Amino acid sequence: MDTKKYEVFEKTVELSSLTKAAEELGLTQSGVSHIIAALEEECDRVTAAKAADELLNIMGIDTSFVIAPEGDKVNLSARSMGDTNVQVILEKLGGGGNAAAAGGQVSGKSVDEVAQELKEAIDQYFEK
């Protein structure tokens, strides 16, 4: 059993910071975020939305994205308390919502494929 992901989760909770956990564990912040999001092999849309909400409680986090597989679909949930318009980002993946809360579901693609598309959509958003 791979316990690394649980160690990452525990350290993040202990420090209340993805950034600090990443620094202590020798990982990137996005790597820590991805590990936490991948803890559940199966996650319904409600759980994904709750996770996105909870990530905003971590000091220094003002935007969160959660990617969670559910059967043959991949759920996306995003939240923002800052200047990032998560609706614009998730629209690139077929999702919708509003500036502060958005979601979507992708069929026919793996979690890794959706994660890559999400990263590209985030990069495009911040290049504007």
Backbone as XML, in Angstrom:
<?xml version="1.0"?>
<chain id="A" units="angstrom">
  <residue number="1" name="MET">
    <atom name="N" x="0.835" y="-1.185" z="0.000"/>
    <atom name="CA" x="0.000" y="0.000" z="0.000"/>
    <atom name="C" x="0.881" y="1.250" z="0.000"/>
  </residue>
  <residue number="2" name="ASP">
    <atom name="N" x="0.557" y="2.171" z="-0.896"/>
    <atom name="CA" x="1.309" y="3.414" z="-1.008"/>
    <atom name="C" x="0.808" y="4.392" z="0.052"/>
  </residue>
  <residue number="3" name="THR">
    <atom name="N" x="1.650" y="4.677" z="1.041"/>
    <atom name="CA" x="1.242" y="5.569" z="2.127"/>
    <atom name="C" x="1.690" y="7.007" z="1.905"/>
  </residue>
  <residue number="4" name="LYS">
    <atom name="N" x="2.468" y="7.259" z="0.864"/>
    <atom name="CA" x="2.995" y="8.602" z="0.612"/>
    <atom name="C" x="1.876" y="9.637" z="0.518"/>
  </residue>
  <residue number="5" name="LYS">
    <atom name="N" x="0.790" y="9.298" z="-0.174"/>
    <atom name="CA" x="-0.288" y="10.271" z="-0.345"/>
    <atom name="C" x="-0.915" y="10.641" z="1.000"/>
  </residue>
  <residue number="6" name="TYR">
    <atom name="N" x="-0.974" y="9.678" z="1.923"/>
    <atom name="CA" x="-1.531" y="9.962" z="3.242"/>
    <atom name="C" x="-0.576" y="10.822" z="4.068"/>
  </residue>
  <residue number="7" name="GLU">
    <atom name="N" x="0.705" y="10.603" z="3.887"/>
    <atom name="CA" x="1.701" y="11.437" z="4.560"/>
    <atom name="C" x="1.598" y="12.877" z="4.072"/>
  </residue>
  <residue number="8" name="VAL">
    <atom name="N" x="1.389" y="13.045" z="2.756"/>
    <atom name="CA" x="1.238" y="14.381" z="2.185"/>
    <atom name="C" x="-0.008" y="15.052" z="2.757"/>
  </residue>
  <residue number="9" name="PHE">
    <atom name="N" x="-1.101" y="14.317" z="2.811"/>
    <atom name="CA" x="-2.345" y="14.857" z="3.366"/>
    <atom name="C" x="-2.154" y="15.259" z="4.830"/>
  </residue>
  <residue number="10" name="GLU">
    <atom name="N" x="-1.550" y="14.378" z="5.611"/>
    <atom name="CA" x="-1.336" y="14.644" z="7.032"/>
    <atom name="C" x="-0.473" y="15.888" z="7.240"/>
  </residue>
  <residue number="11" name="LYS">
    <atom name="N" x="0.590" y="16.016" z="6.462"/>
    <atom name="CA" x="1.484" y="17.166" z="6.595"/>
    <atom name="C" x="0.763" y="18.457" z="6.210"/>
  </residue>
  <residue number="12" name="THR">
    <atom name="N" x="-0.080" y="18.391" z="5.196"/>
    <atom name="CA" x="-0.831" y="19.568" z="4.763"/>
    <atom name="C" x="-1.798" y="20.021" z="5.850"/>
  </residue>
  <residue number="13" name="VAL">
    <atom name="N" x="-2.469" y="19.079" z="6.465"/>
    <atom name="CA" x="-3.392" y="19.412" z="7.555"/>
    <atom name="C" x="-2.615" y="19.955" z="8.745"/>
  </residue>
  <residue number="14" name="GLU">
    <atom name="N" x="-1.521" y="19.302" z="9.084"/>
    <atom name="CA" x="-0.704" y="19.721" z="10.226"/>
    <atom name="C" x="-0.227" y="21.165" z="10.080"/>
  </residue>
  <residue number="15" name="LEU">
    <atom name="N" x="0.211" y="21.520" z="8.877"/>
    <atom name="CA" x="0.770" y="22.855" z="8.644"/>
    <atom name="C" x="-0.266" y="23.867" z="8.148"/>
  </residue>
  <residue number="16" name="SER">
    <atom name="N" x="-1.456" y="23.385" z="7.826"/>
    <atom name="CA" x="-2.532" y="24.236" z="7.279"/>
    <atom name="C" x="-2.072" y="25.030" z="6.072"/>
  </residue>
  <residue number="17" name="SER">
    <atom name="N" x="-1.211" y="24.408" z="5.267"/>
    <atom name="CA" x="-0.678" y="25.113" z="4.106"/>
    <atom name="C" x="-0.144" y="24.116" z="3.083"/>
  </residue>
  <residue number="18" name="LEU">
    <atom name="N" x="-0.641" y="24.211" z="1.857"/>
    <atom name="CA" x="-0.094" y="23.381" z="0.779"/>
    <atom name="C" x="1.352" y="23.754" z="0.507"/>
  </residue>
  <residue number="19" name="THR">
    <atom name="N" x="1.626" y="25.055" z="0.523"/>
    <atom name="CA" x="2.976" y="25.539" z="0.221"/>
    <atom name="C" x="3.989" y="25.031" z="1.241"/>
  </residue>
  <residue number="20" name="LYS">
    <atom name="N" x="3.663" y="25.163" z="2.532"/>
    <atom name="CA" x="4.588" y="24.712" z="3.580"/>
    <atom name="C" x="4.767" y="23.199" z="3.539"/>
  </residue>
  <residue number="21" name="ALA">
    <atom name="N" x="3.675" y="22.472" z="3.290"/>
    <atom name="CA" x="3.777" y="21.014" z="3.189"/>
    <atom name="C" x="4.674" y="20.632" z="2.019"/>
  </residue>
  <residue number="22" name="ALA">
    <atom name="N" x="4.486" y="21.302" z="0.908"/>
    <atom name="CA" x="5.309" y="21.017" z="-0.273"/>
    <atom name="C" x="6.782" y="21.264" z="0.026"/>
  </residue>
  <residue number="23" name="GLU">
    <atom name="N" x="7.074" y="22.377" z="0.665"/>
    <atom name="CA" x="8.465" y="22.708" z="1.008"/>
    <atom name="C" x="9.075" y="21.651" z="1.919"/>
  </residue>
  <residue number="24" name="GLU">
    <atom name="N" x="8.341" y="21.251" z="2.952"/>
    <atom name="CA" x="8.867" y="20.261" z="3.907"/>
    <atom name="C" x="9.040" y="18.882" z="3.280"/>
  </residue>
  <residue number="25" name="LEU">
    <atom name="N" x="8.180" y="18.555" z="2.318"/>
    <atom name="CA" x="8.223" y="17.227" z="1.706"/>
    <atom name="C" x="9.061" y="17.184" z="0.430"/>
  </residue>
  <residue number="26" name="GLY">
    <atom name="N" x="9.577" y="18.341" z="0.022"/>
    <atom name="CA" x="10.382" y="18.392" z="-1.195"/>
    <atom name="C" x="9.559" y="18.207" z="-2.464"/>
  </residue>
  <residue number="27" name="LEU">
    <atom name="N" x="8.319" y="18.698" z="-2.444"/>
    <atom name="CA" x="7.421" y="18.594" z="-3.586"/>
    <atom name="C" x="7.018" y="19.988" z="-4.045"/>
  </residue>
  <residue number="28" name="THR">
    <atom name="N" x="6.367" y="20.068" z="-5.200"/>
    <atom name="CA" x="5.798" y="21.336" z="-5.634"/>
    <atom name="C" x="4.419" y="21.496" z="-5.022"/>
  </residue>
  <residue number="29" name="GLN">
    <atom name="N" x="3.946" y="22.725" z="-4.956"/>
    <atom name="CA" x="2.605" y="22.967" z="-4.419"/>
    <atom name="C" x="1.555" y="22.272" z="-5.283"/>
  </residue>
  <residue number="30" name="SER">
    <atom name="N" x="1.715" y="22.332" z="-6.602"/>
    <atom name="CA" x="0.734" y="21.671" z="-7.473"/>
    <atom name="C" x="0.800" y="20.153" z="-7.302"/>
  </residue>
  <residue number="31" name="GLY">
    <atom name="N" x="1.980" y="19.628" z="-7.017"/>
    <atom name="CA" x="2.109" y="18.195" z="-6.759"/>
    <atom name="C" x="1.352" y="17.782" z="-5.509"/>
  </residue>
  <residue number="32" name="VAL">
    <atom name="N" x="1.470" y="18.579" z="-4.457"/>
    <atom name="CA" x="0.738" y="18.303" z="-3.218"/>
    <atom name="C" x="-0.764" y="18.384" z="-3.473"/>
  </residue>
  <residue number="33" name="SER">
    <atom name="N" x="-1.177" y="19.416" z="-4.189"/>
    <atom name="CA" x="-2.599" y="19.587" z="-4.499"/>
    <atom name="C" x="-3.128" y="18.393" z="-5.292"/>
  </residue>
  <residue number="34" name="HIS">
    <atom name="N" x="-2.355" y="17.937" z="-6.255"/>
    <atom name="CA" x="-2.763" y="16.790" z="-7.080"/>
    <atom name="C" x="-2.863" y="15.513" z="-6.234"/>
  </residue>
  <residue number="35" name="ILE">
    <atom name="N" x="-1.923" y="15.309" z="-5.348"/>
    <atom name="CA" x="-1.944" y="14.126" z="-4.479"/>
    <atom name="C" x="-3.182" y="14.136" z="-3.594"/>
  </residue>
  <residue number="36" name="ILE">
    <atom name="N" x="-3.481" y="15.287" z="-3.021"/>
    <atom name="CA" x="-4.655" y="15.377" z="-2.155"/>
    <atom name="C" x="-5.930" y="15.120" z="-2.958"/>
  </residue>
  <residue number="37" name="ALA">
    <atom name="N" x="-6.010" y="15.700" z="-4.135"/>
    <atom name="CA" x="-7.202" y="15.514" z="-4.970"/>
    <atom name="C" x="-7.360" y="14.067" z="-5.423"/>
  </residue>
  <residue number="38" name="ALA">
    <atom name="N" x="-6.252" y="13.352" z="-5.537"/>
    <atom name="CA" x="-6.293" y="11.974" z="-6.027"/>
    <atom name="C" x="-6.491" y="10.943" z="-4.923"/>
  </residue>
  <residue number="39" name="LEU">
    <atom name="N" x="-6.650" y="11.381" z="-3.683"/>
    <atom name="CA" x="-6.803" y="10.432" z="-2.585"/>
    <atom name="C" x="-7.991" y="9.494" z="-2.775"/>
  </residue>
  <residue number="40" name="GLU">
    <atom name="N" x="-9.044" y="10.017" z="-3.292"/>
    <atom name="CA" x="-10.230" y="9.194" z="-3.521"/>
    <atom name="C" x="-10.187" y="8.646" z="-4.944"/>
  </residue>
  <residue number="41" name="GLU">
    <atom name="N" x="-10.282" y="7.334" z="-5.092"/>
    <atom name="CA" x="-10.336" y="6.762" z="-6.431"/>
    <atom name="C" x="-11.678" y="7.059" z="-7.075"/>
  </residue>
  <residue number="42" name="GLU">
    <atom name="N" x="-12.699" y="7.086" z="-6.304"/>
    <atom name="CA" x="-14.036" y="7.398" z="-6.780"/>
    <atom name="C" x="-14.591" y="8.517" z="-5.913"/>
  </residue>
  <residue number="43" name="CYS">
    <atom name="N" x="-15.139" y="9.524" z="-6.538"/>
    <atom name="CA" x="-15.629" y="10.671" z="-5.784"/>
    <atom name="C" x="-16.803" y="11.281" z="-6.527"/>
  </residue>
  <residue number="44" name="ASP">
    <atom name="N" x="-17.948" y="11.380" z="-5.867"/>
    <atom name="CA" x="-19.088" y="11.973" z="-6.551"/>
    <atom name="C" x="-18.952" y="13.494" z="-6.602"/>
  </residue>
  <residue number="45" name="ARG">
    <atom name="N" x="-19.849" y="14.135" z="-7.350"/>
    <atom name="CA" x="-19.770" y="15.583" z="-7.537"/>
    <atom name="C" x="-19.906" y="16.349" z="-6.226"/>
  </residue>
  <residue number="46" name="VAL">
    <atom name="N" x="-20.737" y="15.877" z="-5.331"/>
    <atom name="CA" x="-20.931" y="16.573" z="-4.049"/>
    <atom name="C" x="-19.650" y="16.536" z="-3.229"/>
  </residue>
  <residue number="47" name="THR">
    <atom name="N" x="-19.000" y="15.376" z="-3.173"/>
    <atom name="CA" x="-17.746" y="15.255" z="-2.429"/>
    <atom name="C" x="-16.665" y="16.133" z="-3.047"/>
  </residue>
  <residue number="48" name="ALA">
    <atom name="N" x="-16.604" y="16.172" z="-4.376"/>
    <atom name="CA" x="-15.620" y="17.015" z="-5.060"/>
    <atom name="C" x="-15.865" y="18.490" z="-4.729"/>
  </residue>
  <residue number="49" name="ALA">
    <atom name="N" x="-17.121" y="18.898" z="-4.722"/>
    <atom name="CA" x="-17.451" y="20.289" z="-4.400"/>
    <atom name="C" x="-17.072" y="20.621" z="-2.956"/>
  </residue>
  <residue number="50" name="LYS">
    <atom name="N" x="-17.349" y="19.694" z="-2.037"/>
    <atom name="CA" x="-16.981" y="19.912" z="-0.629"/>
    <atom name="C" x="-15.469" y="20.016" z="-0.476"/>
  </residue>
  <residue number="51" name="ALA">
    <atom name="N" x="-14.742" y="19.175" z="-1.202"/>
    <atom name="CA" x="-13.274" y="19.221" z="-1.136"/>
    <atom name="C" x="-12.755" y="20.559" z="-1.648"/>
  </residue>
  <residue number="52" name="ALA">
    <atom name="N" x="-13.322" y="21.046" z="-2.750"/>
    <atom name="CA" x="-12.904" y="22.343" z="-3.292"/>
    <atom name="C" x="-13.170" y="23.451" z="-2.281"/>
  </residue>
  <residue number="53" name="ASP">
    <atom name="N" x="-14.329" y="23.376" z="-1.613"/>
    <atom name="CA" x="-14.646" y="24.364" z="-0.568"/>
    <atom name="C" x="-13.638" y="24.295" z="0.572"/>
  </residue>
  <residue number="54" name="GLU">
    <atom name="N" x="-13.347" y="23.091" z="1.037"/>
    <atom name="CA" x="-12.446" y="22.918" z="2.185"/>
    <atom name="C" x="-11.026" y="23.370" z="1.879"/>
  </residue>
  <residue number="55" name="LEU">
    <atom name="N" x="-10.569" y="23.183" z="0.664"/>
    <atom name="CA" x="-9.212" y="23.610" z="0.307"/>
    <atom name="C" x="-9.035" y="25.115" z="0.494"/>
  </residue>
  <residue number="56" name="LEU">
    <atom name="N" x="-10.132" y="25.875" z="0.361"/>
    <atom name="CA" x="-10.051" y="27.324" z="0.547"/>
    <atom name="C" x="-9.807" y="27.703" z="2.004"/>
  </residue>
  <residue number="57" name="ASN">
    <atom name="N" x="-9.972" y="26.748" z="2.909"/>
    <atom name="CA" x="-9.705" y="27.010" z="4.324"/>
    <atom name="C" x="-8.222" y="26.941" z="4.669"/>
  </residue>
  <residue number="58" name="ILE">
    <atom name="N" x="-7.409" y="26.508" z="3.728"/>
    <atom name="CA" x="-5.970" y="26.428" z="3.963"/>
    <atom name="C" x="-5.366" y="27.809" z="3.737"/>
  </residue>
  <residue number="59" name="MET">
    <atom name="N" x="-4.590" y="28.266" z="4.701"/>
    <atom name="CA" x="-3.985" y="29.588" z="4.620"/>
    <atom name="C" x="-3.205" y="29.747" z="3.313"/>
  </residue>
  <residue number="60" name="GLY">
    <atom name="N" x="-3.437" y="30.848" z="2.637"/>
    <atom name="CA" x="-2.722" y="31.154" z="1.409"/>
    <atom name="C" x="-3.384" y="30.630" z="0.143"/>
  </residue>
  <residue number="61" name="ILE">
    <atom name="N" x="-4.442" y="29.862" z="0.282"/>
    <atom name="CA" x="-5.142" y="29.323" z="-0.888"/>
    <atom name="C" x="-6.385" y="30.170" z="-1.138"/>
  </residue>
  <residue number="62" name="ASP">
    <atom name="N" x="-6.471" y="30.775" z="-2.330"/>
    <atom name="CA" x="-7.672" y="31.527" z="-2.650"/>
    <atom name="C" x="-8.411" y="30.954" z="-3.855"/>
  </residue>
  <residue number="63" name="THR">
    <atom name="N" x="-7.828" y="29.926" z="-4.464"/>
    <atom name="CA" x="-8.480" y="29.242" z="-5.580"/>
    <atom name="C" x="-8.174" y="27.758" z="-5.475"/>
  </residue>
  <residue number="64" name="SER">
    <atom name="N" x="-9.203" y="26.924" z="-5.701"/>
    <atom name="CA" x="-8.974" y="25.477" z="-5.633"/>
    <atom name="C" x="-9.640" y="24.781" z="-6.807"/>
  </residue>
  <residue number="65" name="PHE">
    <atom name="N" x="-9.008" y="23.698" z="-7.241"/>
    <atom name="CA" x="-9.542" y="22.840" z="-8.288"/>
    <atom name="C" x="-9.456" y="21.405" z="-7.801"/>
  </residue>
  <residue number="66" name="VAL">
    <atom name="N" x="-10.531" y="20.660" z="-7.950"/>
    <atom name="CA" x="-10.551" y="19.251" z="-7.567"/>
    <atom name="C" x="-10.952" y="18.448" z="-8.788"/>
  </residue>
  <residue number="67" name="ILE">
    <atom name="N" x="-10.179" y="17.403" z="-9.050"/>
    <atom name="CA" x="-10.445" y="16.470" z="-10.147"/>
    <atom name="C" x="-10.694" y="15.115" z="-9.507"/>
  </residue>
  <residue number="68" name="ALA">
    <atom name="N" x="-11.845" y="14.504" z="-9.816"/>
    <atom name="CA" x="-12.183" y="13.246" z="-9.146"/>
    <atom name="C" x="-12.896" y="12.298" z="-10.105"/>
  </residue>
  <residue number="69" name="PRO">
    <atom name="N" x="-12.372" y="11.081" z="-10.262"/>
    <atom name="CA" x="-13.040" y="10.113" z="-11.129"/>
    <atom name="C" x="-14.321" y="9.589" z="-10.495"/>
  </residue>
  <residue number="70" name="GLU">
    <atom name="N" x="-15.296" y="9.340" z="-11.338"/>
    <atom name="CA" x="-16.545" y="8.728" z="-10.896"/>
    <atom name="C" x="-17.031" y="7.839" z="-12.039"/>
  </residue>
  <residue number="71" name="GLY">
    <atom name="N" x="-16.745" y="6.553" z="-11.910"/>
    <atom name="CA" x="-17.108" y="5.630" z="-12.995"/>
    <atom name="C" x="-16.345" y="5.962" z="-14.263"/>
  </residue>
  <residue number="72" name="ASP">
    <atom name="N" x="-17.085" y="6.167" z="-15.359"/>
    <atom name="CA" x="-16.442" y="6.483" z="-16.638"/>
    <atom name="C" x="-16.344" y="7.987" z="-16.877"/>
  </residue>
  <residue number="73" name="LYS">
    <atom name="N" x="-16.610" y="8.780" z="-15.845"/>
    <atom name="CA" x="-16.551" y="10.240" z="-15.957"/>
    <atom name="C" x="-15.493" y="10.786" z="-15.007"/>
  </residue>
  <residue number="74" name="VAL">
    <atom name="N" x="-15.119" y="12.023" z="-15.257"/>
    <atom name="CA" x="-14.215" y="12.734" z="-14.363"/>
    <atom name="C" x="-14.930" y="14.012" z="-13.927"/>
  </residue>
  <residue number="75" name="ASN">
    <atom name="N" x="-15.116" y="14.177" z="-12.623"/>
    <atom name="CA" x="-15.766" y="15.361" z="-12.073"/>
    <atom name="C" x="-14.739" y="16.454" z="-11.826"/>
  </residue>
  <residue number="76" name="LEU">
    <atom name="N" x="-15.148" y="17.680" z="-12.073"/>
    <atom name="CA" x="-14.323" y="18.848" z="-11.802"/>
    <atom name="C" x="-15.103" y="19.785" z="-10.891"/>
  </residue>
  <residue number="77" name="SER">
    <atom name="N" x="-14.441" y="20.334" z="-9.915"/>
    <atom name="CA" x="-15.060" y="21.326" z="-9.054"/>
    <atom name="C" x="-14.012" y="22.386" z="-8.760"/>
  </residue>
  <residue number="78" name="ALA">
    <atom name="N" x="-14.422" y="23.649" z="-8.843"/>
    <atom name="CA" x="-13.484" y="24.752" z="-8.625"/>
    <atom name="C" x="-14.139" y="25.829" z="-7.780"/>
  </residue>
  <residue number="79" name="ARG">
    <atom name="N" x="-13.340" y="26.454" z="-6.946"/>
    <atom name="CA" x="-13.805" y="27.536" z="-6.084"/>
    <atom name="C" x="-12.771" y="28.653" z="-6.086"/>
  </residue>
  <residue number="80" name="SER">
    <atom name="N" x="-13.245" y="29.889" z="-5.919"/>
    <atom name="CA" x="-12.344" y="31.033" z="-5.855"/>
    <atom name="C" x="-12.870" y="32.058" z="-4.869"/>
  </residue>
  <residue number="81" name="MET">
    <atom name="N" x="-11.964" y="32.568" z="-4.045"/>
    <atom name="CA" x="-12.298" y="33.668" z="-3.135"/>
    <atom name="C" x="-11.551" y="34.929" z="-3.553"/>
  </residue>
  <residue number="82" name="GLY">
    <atom name="N" x="-10.836" y="34.848" z="-4.644"/>
    <atom name="CA" x="-9.999" y="35.966" z="-5.067"/>
    <atom name="C" x="-10.382" y="36.473" z="-6.436"/>
  </residue>
  <residue number="83" name="ASP">
    <atom name="N" x="-9.376" y="36.843" z="-7.181"/>
    <atom name="CA" x="-9.584" y="37.441" z="-8.494"/>
    <atom name="C" x="-9.699" y="36.425" z="-9.618"/>
  </residue>
  <residue number="84" name="THR">
    <atom name="N" x="-9.474" y="35.147" z="-9.345"/>
    <atom name="CA" x="-9.526" y="34.121" z="-10.385"/>
    <atom name="C" x="-10.976" y="33.750" z="-10.689"/>
  </residue>
  <residue number="85" name="ASN">
    <atom name="N" x="-11.363" y="33.871" z="-11.961"/>
    <atom name="CA" x="-12.707" y="33.512" z="-12.398"/>
    <atom name="C" x="-12.685" y="32.044" z="-12.821"/>
  </residue>
  <residue number="86" name="VAL">
    <atom name="N" x="-13.104" y="31.158" z="-11.919"/>
    <atom name="CA" x="-13.029" y="29.723" z="-12.195"/>
    <atom name="C" x="-14.017" y="29.288" z="-13.283"/>
  </residue>
  <residue number="87" name="GLN">
    <atom name="N" x="-15.086" y="30.045" z="-13.482"/>
    <atom name="CA" x="-16.035" y="29.718" z="-14.553"/>
    <atom name="C" x="-15.346" y="29.770" z="-15.909"/>
  </residue>
  <residue number="88" name="VAL">
    <atom name="N" x="-14.578" y="30.823" z="-16.155"/>
    <atom name="CA" x="-13.888" y="30.981" z="-17.430"/>
    <atom name="C" x="-12.932" y="29.810" z="-17.664"/>
  </residue>
  <residue number="89" name="ILE">
    <atom name="N" x="-12.251" y="29.388" z="-16.626"/>
    <atom name="CA" x="-11.297" y="28.286" z="-16.760"/>
    <atom name="C" x="-12.017" y="26.978" z="-17.057"/>
  </residue>
  <residue number="90" name="LEU">
    <atom name="N" x="-13.061" y="26.647" z="-16.296"/>
    <atom name="CA" x="-13.751" y="25.371" z="-16.502"/>
    <atom name="C" x="-14.595" y="25.340" z="-17.769"/>
  </residue>
  <residue number="91" name="GLU">
    <atom name="N" x="-14.969" y="26.504" z="-18.300"/>
    <atom name="CA" x="-15.679" y="26.522" z="-19.584"/>
    <atom name="C" x="-14.830" y="25.899" z="-20.690"/>
  </residue>
  <residue number="92" name="LYS">
    <atom name="N" x="-13.514" y="26.008" z="-20.569"/>
    <atom name="CA" x="-12.603" y="25.420" z="-21.558"/>
    <atom name="C" x="-12.699" y="23.891" z="-21.571"/>
  </residue>
  <residue number="93" name="LEU">
    <atom name="N" x="-13.210" y="23.314" z="-20.461"/>
    <atom name="CA" x="-13.360" y="21.867" z="-20.360"/>
    <atom name="C" x="-14.836" y="21.452" z="-20.424"/>
  </residue>
  <residue number="94" name="GLY">
    <atom name="N" x="-15.697" y="22.380" z="-20.836"/>
    <atom name="CA" x="-17.114" y="22.075" z="-20.963"/>
    <atom name="C" x="-17.929" y="22.310" z="-19.711"/>
  </residue>
  <residue number="95" name="GLY">
    <atom name="N" x="-17.319" y="22.902" z="-18.697"/>
    <atom name="CA" x="-18.023" y="23.156" z="-17.447"/>
    <atom name="C" x="-18.663" y="24.523" z="-17.419"/>
  </residue>
  <residue number="96" name="GLY">
    <atom name="N" x="-19.169" y="24.892" z="-16.269"/>
    <atom name="CA" x="-19.806" y="26.191" z="-16.115"/>
    <atom name="C" x="-19.992" y="26.529" z="-14.657"/>
  </residue>
  <residue number="97" name="GLY">
    <atom name="N" x="-20.630" y="27.644" z="-14.423"/>
    <atom name="CA" x="-20.887" y="28.086" z="-13.059"/>
    <atom name="C" x="-20.850" y="29.584" z="-12.990"/>
  </residue>
  <residue number="98" name="ASN">
    <atom name="N" x="-20.134" y="30.101" z="-12.011"/>
    <atom name="CA" x="-19.944" y="31.542" z="-11.892"/>
    <atom name="C" x="-18.499" y="31.806" z="-11.488"/>
  </residue>
  <residue number="99" name="ALA">
    <atom name="N" x="-18.161" y="33.069" z="-11.316"/>
    <atom name="CA" x="-16.764" y="33.428" z="-11.050"/>
    <atom name="C" x="-16.200" y="32.769" z="-9.799"/>
  </residue>
  <residue number="100" name="ALA">
    <atom name="N" x="-17.047" y="32.530" z="-8.801"/>
    <atom name="CA" x="-16.574" y="31.993" z="-7.530"/>
    <atom name="C" x="-16.729" y="30.487" z="-7.389"/>
  </residue>
  <residue number="101" name="ALA">
    <atom name="N" x="-17.631" y="29.880" z="-8.160"/>
    <atom name="CA" x="-17.881" y="28.438" z="-8.042"/>
    <atom name="C" x="-18.248" y="27.874" z="-9.405"/>
  </residue>
  <residue number="102" name="ALA">
    <atom name="N" x="-17.532" y="26.847" z="-9.809"/>
    <atom name="CA" x="-17.800" y="26.241" z="-11.109"/>
    <atom name="C" x="-17.570" y="24.739" z="-11.023"/>
  </residue>
  <residue number="103" name="GLY">
    <atom name="N" x="-18.145" y="24.023" z="-11.957"/>
    <atom name="CA" x="-17.980" y="22.579" z="-11.991"/>
    <atom name="C" x="-18.200" y="22.047" z="-13.381"/>
  </residue>
  <residue number="104" name="GLY">
    <atom name="N" x="-17.921" y="20.780" z="-13.539"/>
    <atom name="CA" x="-18.128" y="20.136" z="-14.822"/>
    <atom name="C" x="-17.877" y="18.656" z="-14.717"/>
  </residue>
  <residue number="105" name="GLN">
    <atom name="N" x="-18.181" y="17.982" z="-15.795"/>
    <atom name="CA" x="-17.987" y="16.537" z="-15.866"/>
    <atom name="C" x="-17.476" y="16.213" z="-17.265"/>
  </residue>
  <residue number="106" name="VAL">
    <atom name="N" x="-16.430" y="15.412" z="-17.337"/>
    <atom name="CA" x="-15.837" y="15.039" z="-18.620"/>
    <atom name="C" x="-15.963" y="13.535" z="-18.786"/>
  </residue>
  <residue number="107" name="SER">
    <atom name="N" x="-16.450" y="13.117" z="-19.934"/>
    <atom name="CA" x="-16.568" y="11.682" z="-20.237"/>
    <atom name="C" x="-15.543" y="11.297" z="-21.291"/>
  </residue>
  <residue number="108" name="GLY">
    <atom name="N" x="-15.127" y="10.041" z="-21.246"/>
    <atom name="CA" x="-14.248" y="9.513" z="-22.276"/>
    <atom name="C" x="-12.788" y="9.894" z="-22.161"/>
  </residue>
  <residue number="109" name="LYS">
    <atom name="N" x="-12.386" y="10.470" z="-21.035"/>
    <atom name="CA" x="-10.985" y="10.841" z="-20.827"/>
    <atom name="C" x="-10.552" y="10.387" z="-19.445"/>
  </residue>
  <residue number="110" name="SER">
    <atom name="N" x="-9.263" y="10.144" z="-19.314"/>
    <atom name="CA" x="-8.708" y="9.734" z="-18.021"/>
    <atom name="C" x="-8.513" y="10.951" z="-17.124"/>
  </residue>
  <residue number="111" name="VAL">
    <atom name="N" x="-8.299" y="10.683" z="-15.838"/>
    <atom name="CA" x="-8.010" y="11.756" z="-14.890"/>
    <atom name="C" x="-6.762" y="12.512" z="-15.332"/>
  </residue>
  <residue number="112" name="ASP">
    <atom name="N" x="-5.742" y="11.797" z="-15.783"/>
    <atom name="CA" x="-4.507" y="12.454" z="-16.216"/>
    <atom name="C" x="-4.746" y="13.367" z="-17.416"/>
  </residue>
  <residue number="113" name="GLU">
    <atom name="N" x="-5.567" y="12.921" z="-18.357"/>
    <atom name="CA" x="-5.873" y="13.752" z="-19.530"/>
    <atom name="C" x="-6.624" y="15.019" z="-19.113"/>
  </residue>
  <residue number="114" name="VAL">
    <atom name="N" x="-7.604" y="14.854" z="-18.224"/>
    <atom name="CA" x="-8.369" y="16.007" z="-17.748"/>
    <atom name="C" x="-7.473" y="16.944" z="-16.949"/>
  </residue>
  <residue number="115" name="ALA">
    <atom name="N" x="-6.595" y="16.394" z="-16.125"/>
    <atom name="CA" x="-5.671" y="17.214" z="-15.345"/>
    <atom name="C" x="-4.786" y="18.051" z="-16.272"/>
  </residue>
  <residue number="116" name="GLN">
    <atom name="N" x="-4.302" y="17.443" z="-17.347"/>
    <atom name="CA" x="-3.468" y="18.167" z="-18.299"/>
    <atom name="C" x="-4.258" y="19.278" z="-18.980"/>
  </residue>
  <residue number="117" name="GLU">
    <atom name="N" x="-5.487" y="18.988" z="-19.372"/>
    <atom name="CA" x="-6.332" y="20.004" z="-20.000"/>
    <atom name="C" x="-6.628" y="21.143" z="-19.014"/>
  </residue>
  <residue number="118" name="LEU">
    <atom name="N" x="-6.848" y="20.798" z="-17.753"/>
    <atom name="CA" x="-7.097" y="21.824" z="-16.741"/>
    <atom name="C" x="-5.864" y="22.712" z="-16.560"/>
  </residue>
  <residue number="119" name="LYS">
    <atom name="N" x="-4.690" y="22.100" z="-16.483"/>
    <atom name="CA" x="-3.459" y="22.885" z="-16.354"/>
    <atom name="C" x="-3.311" y="23.845" z="-17.520"/>
  </residue>
  <residue number="120" name="GLU">
    <atom name="N" x="-3.596" y="23.371" z="-18.732"/>
    <atom name="CA" x="-3.496" y="24.219" z="-19.920"/>
    <atom name="C" x="-4.510" y="25.363" z="-19.870"/>
  </residue>
  <residue number="121" name="ALA">
    <atom name="N" x="-5.728" y="25.072" z="-19.407"/>
    <atom name="CA" x="-6.756" y="26.109" z="-19.296"/>
    <atom name="C" x="-6.364" y="27.158" z="-18.263"/>
  </residue>
  <residue number="122" name="ILE">
    <atom name="N" x="-5.767" y="26.713" z="-17.157"/>
    <atom name="CA" x="-5.303" y="27.655" z="-16.132"/>
    <atom name="C" x="-4.185" y="28.523" z="-16.687"/>
  </residue>
  <residue number="123" name="ASP">
    <atom name="N" x="-3.227" y="27.900" z="-17.383"/>
    <atom name="CA" x="-2.134" y="28.665" z="-17.990"/>
    <atom name="C" x="-2.668" y="29.702" z="-18.973"/>
  </residue>
  <residue number="124" name="GLN">
    <atom name="N" x="-3.615" y="29.302" z="-19.821"/>
    <atom name="CA" x="-4.209" y="30.233" z="-20.793"/>
    <atom name="C" x="-4.904" y="31.389" z="-20.085"/>
  </residue>
  <residue number="125" name="TYR">
    <atom name="N" x="-5.597" y="31.093" z="-19.005"/>
    <atom name="CA" x="-6.296" y="32.146" z="-18.257"/>
    <atom name="C" x="-5.316" y="33.202" z="-17.749"/>
  </residue>
  <residue number="126" name="PHE">
    <atom name="N" x="-4.194" y="32.759" z="-17.212"/>
    <atom name="CA" x="-3.258" y="33.702" z="-16.627"/>
    <atom name="C" x="-2.335" y="34.361" z="-17.650"/>
  </residue>
  <residue number="127" name="GLU">
    <atom name="N" x="-2.344" y="33.862" z="-18.885"/>
    <atom name="CA" x="-1.549" y="34.504" z="-19.954"/>
    <atom name="C" x="-2.235" y="35.732" z="-20.516"/>
  </residue>
  <residue number="128" name="LYS">
    <atom name="N" x="-3.539" y="35.888" z="-20.263"/>
    <atom name="CA" x="-4.301" y="36.989" z="-20.867"/>
    <atom name="C" x="-3.845" y="38.352" z="-20.429"/>
  </residue>
</chain>
